[in-house]
Amino acid sequence: MAQEAHGADVIPLHAIVVGKDTIPVITLAIVDVVEKMPKALRKERERWSRLRNAVYVTYPYARSAARVLKDVNSRLATMNSKRERKAYLATKEKELKAEFGDKLENLSVYQGKVLMKLIDRETGQNCYDIIKELKGGFNARVWQTVAFFFGGNLKSDYDKQEDHDIEIIVQELEMYQHYRAYN
């Protein structure tokens, strides 16, 4: 009666009562599994799941990196002396290592590659250029060499066409975050 008074449609559901909770119950159709998923489809699903997991894990770090880089660049723009800039960058680097160091060190090599793509997506700069700008060319080359030994490339750029699958997952994540913000 109360629902009808508010003008809501009534949909009858089967339910069970557990303690003081009423839980809706549905019966799913019986499905026969007649054979295994084809190998190519299984491989594609594994590839997609791995990529989706990597994006979900690393995207928040890429967003943070973009925010930090924007703040650092605006702060550096107000500094005149090389010494002041160097001291600021050293302090900022310590703060970031304390905040993110352990988390980033625990990423897999694959997740690291995805993170580099996402940082480029969020900042418009690849990781090599960011390091070169902030820490100098020598440091950028050293880190590029380290990345190379792990099968990575700090110069990898984000390309919406080439990285279409990453873009789809990011859009899904952003839609989910937007939905959560309003509900």
N, C-alpha and C positions, 0 to 999 in steps of 0.2 A: 504494500500500500504506500509506503513512504517513497519508494522509487517512482511510482506512478504520479504521486503528488508533485514531484519535481520535473516531470515530463521526460524522464529518461526511458529509453527503450529497455525492455526486460528480455534477457536471453537466458533461457533455462539451461542449467548445467548440472551434470552429476557432480556430487561432492561428497567428501567424507569429513566427519568432524573428529579432530584429534585434540583432546583437552578442550580449550576454548577457541581453537582455530578451526575455520572451515576451509578446506583445501579442495579446489576444483580438480576433477579427475576426467581424463579423456582416454579413450581406447584407440590405440593406433592400429592401423591395418596390418595384417600379417604379410610379411614380405619373404619371398623365397630367393635365396642367393644361389644362383645356378652355376656360376663360375667366378674365378678370381678376376680382379680388375686387370685389364691389359697392361703389360709392362710399361709401355710408353706413357700411358695415362697415369700410372702409379708414379713413375719418375717425375712427370710434370707436376703432380700434386705435391710430391716431396720437395721439389725445387721451389714451388710457390710457397709452401708452408715455411721453408727455411728462410726465404726472403722476407716473408711477412713477419716472422718472428724477429729477424734482424732489424727491420724497420721499426717495429713496435719498441724494441729495446733501445735503439740508438736515436730515434727522432727527438726525444726530449733533450738529449745532449746537444744535438745540432741546433735546436731552438735556443738553448742556453748559450751556445757558442756565438750565435748571431747577436744575441743581446749583449754579451760581454764584449765582443769585438766592436760593436757600435759605441758602447760606453768608453772603451779604451781609446778608440780613435778620436772621439770627441774630447776626451781628457788630454790626449797627446797634442791635439791641435792648440790647446791653450798654453802649452809649455814651450819655452824658448831654448833652454839649455839642454845640451846632449846629456849632461850628468843627471839632470832632473828627470828626463825621459827614461834613462836607464834605471834609475832608482825606482821610479814608478813601476816600470815593467817587471823588475825583479820582485817587488812587493806583490804585484798582481799575480805573477806566476806562482808564488808561494801560496797565496790565497786559493788559487784555482787547483793547485796540486792537493791542498788539504781538503778541498770540497769534492773534487772529482777523481783524484789520482787512483784510489783503490778501485773505484767503479770502472774506470776506463781500462785499467790494467787487466781486469777480469774479462774484457770482451774477447771474443774469438777473433782470429785473423779475418774471417769472413765478415763479422759484424764491424770490424774496423774499416774494411773496404766500403761497406754500405755507409758507415758514418762519414767517411771522407766525401762521398757523393752528396750526402744530405747537408753537410756543412757548406759545400759549394752551392747547393740549391738555396739554402737559407741566407748566405752572405753574398753570393755572386762572385766569390773568389775561391780558387782551389786552395788546398791546405799548404802547398808549396809556396804560393804567393803570399799567403798570410804569414807564414814563418819567416820568409825572406824580408817582408816589410817590417815585422816586429823584432826579429832576432838577427837578421843579416843573412847574406847569401851563403856564407860558410855553414852556418847552422842548418839552413834549408837543405843544402847538399848532403850534409851528414844524415839528417832525418830521411831524406829521399833514398839514400843508400840503405839505411835500416829497413825502410818500407819495402824496397826492392827485394831484399833477402827474404822477406815474408810474403812475396808475391804481390805486393801492393804498389801503388803509384800515387804519391802526394799530388801529382799534377793532373790526376783524373778529374775531368770536368763533368758536371751534371748536364745531361742532354735529355730534354723531355721526350724526344722520340726514342732514343736509345734506351733510356731508363724509364720507359713507359710503365712497366710493372711497379717500380718504386713509386712513381707518381700516383698510380691507382691506389696503392696502399696508404700513401700519405693523405690523399683526399678522403679515404675511408676513416683514417685516424682523426683528421680535422673535423669531419662531419660528426664523428662520435663525441669528440671533445666539445664541439659546439652544442650538440644535443644535451650532453651532461650539464653544461653550464646553464641551460635554460630549464632543466627539470630537476 
